[in-house]
Amino acid sequence: MKKNMVFPDREFLRFLPRVIRARDFHLYLEGGIRLVDLWLQGGNAVLGHKPPLVLKEMKNAAERGLYSPLPHPMEGRFLKALTVIFPERAFRLYLDSGTLSRALEAAGFSDEVPLWRPFLEPAKPDYMPPVLMPILPYPLGPELLVLDKNLEGSFHESDLIPPVILAPATRALYNMIVLMKAPGNGRPRFKKIEKVLKNSPWQRQGIYLSLKEDIDRTHYKALFLRFLEGGFLIPSDPREPIILPMTMSDGEESKLSLLISGKV
């Protein structure tokens, strides 16, 4: 588990040229430049940009005019999907991070809340913290808290979330569940990267790479720009991990292994 950083630094993202489109694990920029996205919106795009059927669910809900935050069966479907990932837990849904932060403060949780990232640790009730915030594969989904059921009374009821948001988020959850249950638990093997990690400043947990030691802003800026020049977008905040994509070409893996080793 890592601690939640409520306001991560996004300033370095301004170094990118304008992004024209995103597909799978790539960003396509003005001037014909293509980047491998290792940030993936802090993990919300861990399944890639435009994962299967997610956009279709959003379009269908929008076509029905389901923009308003009103009761709808989709809320039950969304919670059912969450229960597959987090059995025996309670959930609270919020429209935005500000509402979530106020709910935590009102319940007496003013400290940072642990994050849960998919493809890293199984969500087993016997060793999960009482409150956590999962990073889930829906860039436009609701804010979410996962609670010990004994704490349900400390949090007011969930916000009503528009079905146009819940529909694609539910589809994305089921996409992730399929991958998490697949052989290998959705973890790609990148042999060239694994080979250079031991003598690099990076350490790996599942699909995530984080720096072994703290780094100041000036040095991280240089690191960010070096990866960017090499064709890779890494997080603009060193407290967030690099996310290894589900697929990379041999050439991309070779380039990334050199960057991780510090040889370029």
HELIX and SHEET records of a PDB file:
HELIX    1   1 GLU A   11  PHE A   15  5                                   5    
HELIX    2   2 GLN A   41  GLY A   43  5                                   3    
HELIX    3   3 VAL A   54  GLU A   63  1                                  10    
HELIX    4   4 MET A   74  ILE A   85  1                                  12    
HELIX    5   5 SER A   97  ALA A  106  1                                  10    
HELIX    6   6 PRO A  125  TYR A  127  5                                   3    
HELIX    7   7 LYS A  149  SER A  154  5                                   6    
HELIX    8   8 PRO A  163  LYS A  181  1                                  19    
HELIX    9   9 LYS A  191  LEU A  197  1                                   7    
HELIX   10  10 ARG A  217  GLU A  229  1                                  13    
HELIX   11  11 ASP A  250  SER A  261  1                                  12    
SHEET    1   A 5 LYS A   2  LYS A   3  0                                        
SHEET    2   A 5 PRO A 114  TRP A 116 -1                                        
SHEET    3   A 5 VAL A 131  PRO A 134  1                                        
SHEET    4   A 5 GLU A 143  LEU A 147 -1                                        
SHEET    5   A 5 ALA A  90  TYR A  94 -1                                        
SHEET    1   B 4 VAL A  19  ARG A  23  0                                        
SHEET    2   B 4 HIS A  26  LEU A  29 -1                                        
SHEET    3   B 4 ARG A  34  ASP A  37 -1                                        
SHEET    4   B 4 PHE A 232  LEU A 233  1                                        
SHEET    1   C 3 TRP A 202  GLN A 205  0                                        
SHEET    2   C 3 TYR A 208  LEU A 211 -1                                        
SHEET    3   C 3 ILE A 242  ILE A 243 -1                                        
END                                                                             
